[in-house]
Structures are given as structure tokens and as C-alpha cells.
Amino acid sequence: MLGNLIGGFVAILVGVSLMPSVADGVYEATNNGSGSPTNVTGAADTILGLTTLFFALGIASAGIAVAAQGLRAAGMLGA
């Protein structure tokens, strides 16, 4: 149980520490690294802009799932 809870918190911690790298990568992909816009437009630009949000949601859901599994194993969370 405690291992699962710690694992959930570690997953969240690692994801949060990687968030600036993902955001920088998205910025460089959309702005060519120099502030000048690239040829990415329309739906591709929208989806690329949402990449950071999807990464954050994935990290949060993974951390919550691992923590919930630990609580369920301890009997503190309903089936």
C-alpha cells in the first residue's frame, strides 16, 4: 500500500519536473525557437498547442490511478 502511494507521488513529481521541457519543446515546434512562427497552422497548430495539457492530464491520471490502487489494496477505498 505505502509503495503504491509513494509510487503515485513519484510519478506526479517526475511529471511535474518534466513539464517545462515539454512546454519548451512545444514552443520551439510552433515558433521555430526564435519567436518567428513556423508553417504549422490550423488543426495541427491547435493539437500541438494542447500537447502540454495532454501530458499534464496523463501524468495526473497515472498518479491518481497508482494512489487509488494502493488505497484500494489497503481497504480504504471502495471496490
MARNUZA-54795 format. One record per residue: x, y, z of N, C-alpha, C in turn; residue number from 1. Coordinates in nm, 3 decimals. Each point is the difference from the previous one (the first is absolute). Last residue first. Example, Ala and Ser with C-alpha at 12.3 -4.5 7.8 and 13.67 -1.06 7.14 Angstrom:
<rs>
+---------+---------+---------+---------+---------+---------+---------+---------+---------+-------+
!     n.x !     n.y !     n.z !    ca.x !    ca.y !    ca.z !     c.x !     c.y !     c.z ! dovex !
+---------+---------+---------+---------+---------+---------+---------+---------+---------+-------+
!   1.285 !  -0.225 !   0.708 !   0.082 !   0.119 !   0.006 !  -0.077 !   0.109 !   0.073 !     2 !
!   0.029 !  -0.572 !  -0.007 !  -0.089 !   0.119 !   0.000 !   0.090 !   0.120 !   0.000 !     1 !
+---------+---------+---------+---------+---------+---------+---------+---------+---------+-------+
</rs>
This chain:
<rs>
+---------+---------+---------+---------+---------+---------+---------+---------+---------+-------+
!     n.x !     n.y !     n.z !    ca.x !    ca.y !    ca.z !     c.x !     c.y !     c.z ! dovex !
+---------+---------+---------+---------+---------+---------+---------+---------+---------+-------+
!  -1.458 !  -0.074 !  -0.354 !   0.024 !  -0.076 !  -0.122 !  -0.068 !   0.065 !  -0.114 !    79 !
!   0.158 !   0.298 !   0.423 !  -0.097 !  -0.101 !  -0.038 !   0.033 !  -0.066 !  -0.131 !    78 !
!   0.359 !   0.198 !   0.351 !  -0.078 !   0.048 !  -0.112 !  -0.092 !  -0.111 !  -0.045 !    77 !
!   0.307 !  -0.066 !   0.348 !  -0.046 !   0.135 !   0.033 !  -0.084 !   0.061 !  -0.111 !    76 !
!   0.257 !  -0.434 !   0.036 !  -0.139 !  -0.004 !   0.043 !  -0.057 !   0.136 !   0.037 !    75 !
!   0.440 !  -0.143 !  -0.194 !  -0.005 !   0.016 !   0.146 !  -0.141 !  -0.004 !   0.054 !    74 !
!   0.080 !  -0.021 !  -0.466 !   0.065 !  -0.118 !   0.059 !  -0.002 !   0.006 !   0.152 !    73 !
!  -0.158 !   0.373 !  -0.239 !  -0.094 !  -0.113 !  -0.016 !   0.058 !  -0.127 !   0.062 !    72 !
!   0.271 !   0.382 !  -0.018 !  -0.106 !   0.018 !   0.099 !  -0.101 !  -0.114 !  -0.007 !    71 !
!   0.343 !   0.008 !  -0.323 !   0.056 !  -0.023 !   0.133 !  -0.105 !   0.012 !   0.108 !    70 !
!  -0.124 !   0.106 !  -0.440 !   0.024 !  -0.144 !   0.011 !   0.059 !  -0.036 !   0.138 !    69 !
!  -0.060 !   0.453 !  -0.107 !  -0.129 !  -0.065 !   0.026 !   0.016 !  -0.152 !   0.012 !    68 !
!   0.379 !   0.255 !  -0.121 !  -0.037 !   0.027 !   0.138 !  -0.133 !  -0.068 !   0.036 !    67 !
!   0.144 !  -0.026 !  -0.445 !   0.092 !  -0.077 !   0.086 !  -0.035 !   0.020 !   0.146 !    66 !
!  -0.244 !   0.250 !  -0.316 !  -0.030 !  -0.142 !  -0.013 !   0.089 !  -0.085 !   0.090 !    65 !
!   0.079 !   0.467 !  -0.029 !  -0.125 !  -0.028 !   0.072 !  -0.034 !  -0.148 !  -0.006 !    64 !
!   0.373 !   0.148 !  -0.249 !   0.023 !   0.013 !   0.144 !  -0.122 !  -0.032 !   0.082 !    63 !
!  -0.044 !   0.009 !  -0.468 !   0.086 !  -0.111 !   0.041 !   0.027 !   0.004 !   0.149 !    62 !
!  -0.241 !   0.356 !  -0.192 !  -0.081 !  -0.121 !   0.006 !   0.083 !  -0.122 !   0.039 !    61 !
!   0.222 !   0.416 !  -0.055 !  -0.093 !   0.005 !   0.112 !  -0.081 !  -0.128 !   0.010 !    60 !
!   0.288 !   0.047 !  -0.368 !   0.077 !  -0.015 !   0.124 !  -0.093 !   0.000 !   0.120 !    59 !
!  -0.198 !   0.084 !  -0.418 !   0.052 !  -0.137 !   0.008 !   0.077 !  -0.025 !   0.127 !    58 !
!  -0.152 !   0.437 !  -0.093 !  -0.112 !  -0.088 !   0.033 !   0.045 !  -0.145 !   0.012 !    57 !
!   0.317 !   0.317 !  -0.144 !  -0.036 !   0.024 !   0.141 !  -0.115 !  -0.091 !   0.043 !    56 !
!   0.128 !  -0.010 !  -0.452 !   0.107 !  -0.056 !   0.082 !  -0.035 !   0.016 !   0.148 !    55 !
!  -0.285 !   0.202 !  -0.310 !  -0.015 !  -0.145 !  -0.003 !   0.105 !  -0.069 !   0.084 !    54 !
!   0.034 !   0.467 !  -0.051 !  -0.117 !  -0.035 !   0.079 !  -0.021 !  -0.151 !   0.005 !    53 !
!   0.340 !   0.166 !  -0.277 !   0.036 !   0.018 !   0.141 !  -0.116 !  -0.037 !   0.091 !    52 !
!  -0.077 !   0.000 !  -0.467 !   0.088 !  -0.110 !   0.040 !   0.038 !   0.009 !   0.148 !    51 !
!  -0.266 !   0.311 !  -0.290 !  -0.063 !  -0.075 !   0.109 !   0.086 !  -0.115 !   0.051 !    50 !
!   0.130 !   0.274 !  -0.374 !  -0.013 !   0.087 !   0.115 !  -0.060 !  -0.070 !   0.121 !    49 !
!   0.025 !  -0.226 !  -0.412 !   0.135 !   0.018 !   0.054 !  -0.003 !   0.090 !   0.122 !    48 !
!  -0.400 !  -0.054 !  -0.235 !   0.035 !  -0.124 !   0.069 !   0.140 !   0.009 !   0.061 !    47 !
!  -0.143 !   0.366 !  -0.260 !  -0.085 !  -0.015 !   0.117 !   0.037 !  -0.125 !   0.080 !    46 !
!   0.213 !   0.077 !  -0.412 !   0.046 !   0.097 !   0.100 !  -0.082 !  -0.013 !   0.128 !    45 !
!  -0.132 !  -0.257 !  -0.368 !   0.129 !  -0.049 !   0.050 !   0.055 !   0.092 !   0.108 !    44 !
!  -0.394 !   0.121 !  -0.235 !  -0.025 !  -0.104 !   0.099 !   0.130 !  -0.054 !   0.059 !    43 !
!   0.087 !   0.446 !  -0.237 !  -0.128 !  -0.071 !   0.002 !  -0.011 !  -0.100 !   0.113 !    42 !
!   0.492 !   0.121 !  -0.168 !  -0.121 !   0.081 !   0.013 !  -0.121 !  -0.091 !   0.013 !    41 !
!   0.577 !   0.035 !  -0.051 !  -0.102 !  -0.081 !   0.065 !  -0.122 !   0.088 !   0.025 !    40 !
!   0.435 !   0.135 !  -0.182 !  -0.103 !  -0.031 !  -0.097 !  -0.111 !  -0.086 !   0.060 !    39 !
!   0.288 !   0.339 !   0.313 !   0.033 !  -0.101 !  -0.101 !  -0.117 !  -0.020 !  -0.094 !    38 !
!   0.166 !   0.454 !   0.306 !  -0.092 !  -0.112 !  -0.017 !   0.044 !  -0.095 !  -0.112 !    37 !
!   0.331 !   0.294 !   0.317 !  -0.069 !   0.013 !  -0.127 !  -0.089 !  -0.121 !  -0.022 !    36 !
!   0.284 !   0.037 !   0.381 !  -0.112 !   0.091 !   0.011 !  -0.074 !   0.020 !  -0.131 !    35 !
!   0.372 !  -0.306 !   0.094 !   0.048 !   0.139 !  -0.005 !  -0.113 !   0.101 !   0.012 !    34 !
!  -0.042 !  -0.494 !  -0.015 !   0.104 !   0.028 !   0.097 !   0.046 !   0.144 !   0.005 !    33 !
!  -0.369 !  -0.199 !  -0.263 !   0.130 !  -0.014 !  -0.062 !   0.114 !   0.034 !   0.094 !    32 !
!  -0.492 !  -0.031 !   0.089 !   0.060 !   0.131 !  -0.026 !   0.142 !  -0.006 !  -0.051 !    31 !
!  -0.282 !  -0.388 !   0.110 !  -0.095 !   0.094 !  -0.060 !   0.064 !   0.132 !  -0.039 !    30 !
!   0.250 !  -0.351 !   0.211 !  -0.062 !  -0.060 !  -0.119 !  -0.094 !   0.099 !  -0.069 !    29 !
!   0.208 !   0.117 !   0.410 !   0.099 !  -0.003 !  -0.108 !  -0.059 !  -0.059 !  -0.128 !    28 !
!  -0.269 !   0.004 !   0.387 !   0.027 !   0.138 !  -0.044 !   0.098 !   0.000 !  -0.118 !    27 !
!  -0.089 !  -0.409 !   0.207 !  -0.117 !   0.044 !  -0.075 !   0.023 !   0.141 !  -0.053 !    26 !
!   0.327 !  -0.174 !   0.282 !  -0.001 !  -0.072 !  -0.126 !  -0.117 !   0.041 !  -0.088 !    25 !
!   0.027 !   0.171 !   0.438 !   0.104 !   0.058 !  -0.085 !   0.004 !  -0.067 !  -0.137 !    24 !
!  -0.289 !  -0.181 !   0.323 !  -0.049 !   0.131 !  -0.044 !   0.102 !   0.070 !  -0.090 !    23 !
!   0.126 !  -0.408 !   0.198 !  -0.105 !  -0.023 !  -0.099 !  -0.052 !   0.133 !  -0.054 !    22 !
!   0.306 !   0.021 !   0.349 !   0.066 !  -0.051 !  -0.120 !  -0.101 !  -0.025 !  -0.112 !    21 !
!  -0.157 !   0.130 !   0.432 !   0.064 !   0.111 !  -0.075 !   0.071 !  -0.047 !  -0.127 !    20 !
!  -0.204 !  -0.340 !   0.280 !  -0.095 !   0.089 !  -0.066 !   0.067 !   0.118 !  -0.072 !    19 !
!   0.197 !  -0.357 !   0.291 !   0.019 !  -0.006 !  -0.145 !  -0.091 !   0.097 !  -0.077 !    18 !
!  -0.025 !  -0.048 !   0.477 !   0.134 !   0.048 !  -0.030 !   0.030 !  -0.004 !  -0.150 !    17 !
!  -0.409 !  -0.170 !   0.160 !   0.003 !   0.145 !   0.020 !   0.138 !   0.055 !  -0.032 !    16 !
!  -0.055 !  -0.467 !  -0.016 !  -0.077 !   0.066 !  -0.106 !   0.003 !   0.151 !   0.012 !    15 !
!   0.198 !  -0.260 !   0.341 !   0.078 !  -0.009 !  -0.123 !  -0.072 !   0.071 !  -0.115 !    14 !
!  -0.231 !  -0.028 !   0.409 !   0.119 !   0.084 !   0.013 !   0.085 !  -0.001 !  -0.126 !    13 !
!  -0.376 !  -0.287 !   0.028 !  -0.042 !   0.139 !  -0.011 !   0.121 !   0.093 !   0.006 !    12 !
!   0.080 !  -0.453 !   0.070 !  -0.044 !   0.021 !  -0.138 !  -0.044 !   0.145 !  -0.022 !    11 !
!   0.109 !  -0.131 !   0.436 !   0.121 !   0.010 !  -0.082 !  -0.037 !   0.023 !  -0.146 !    10 !
!  -0.349 !  -0.080 !   0.302 !   0.058 !   0.132 !   0.023 !   0.128 !   0.020 !  -0.081 !     9 !
!  -0.206 !  -0.422 !  -0.016 !  -0.089 !   0.101 !  -0.059 !   0.057 !   0.140 !   0.015 !     8 !
!   0.225 !  -0.357 !   0.211 !   0.014 !  -0.006 !  -0.146 !  -0.087 !   0.102 !  -0.070 !     7 !
!  -0.044 !  -0.052 !   0.463 !   0.125 !   0.068 !  -0.031 !   0.024 !  -0.001 !  -0.151 !     6 !
!  -0.370 !  -0.238 !   0.148 !  -0.020 !   0.142 !   0.025 !   0.127 !   0.080 !  -0.034 !     5 !
!   0.021 !  -0.468 !  -0.027 !  -0.084 !   0.055 !  -0.106 !  -0.023 !   0.149 !   0.018 !     4 !
!   0.236 !  -0.233 !   0.336 !   0.079 !   0.006 !  -0.124 !  -0.080 !   0.058 !  -0.115 !     3 !
!  -0.213 !  -0.085 !   0.409 !   0.084 !   0.118 !   0.010 !   0.086 !   0.016 !  -0.125 !     2 !
!  -0.268 !  -0.385 !   0.022 !  -0.082 !   0.118 !   0.000 !   0.087 !   0.125 !   0.000 !     1 !
+---------+---------+---------+---------+---------+---------+---------+---------+---------+-------+
</rs>
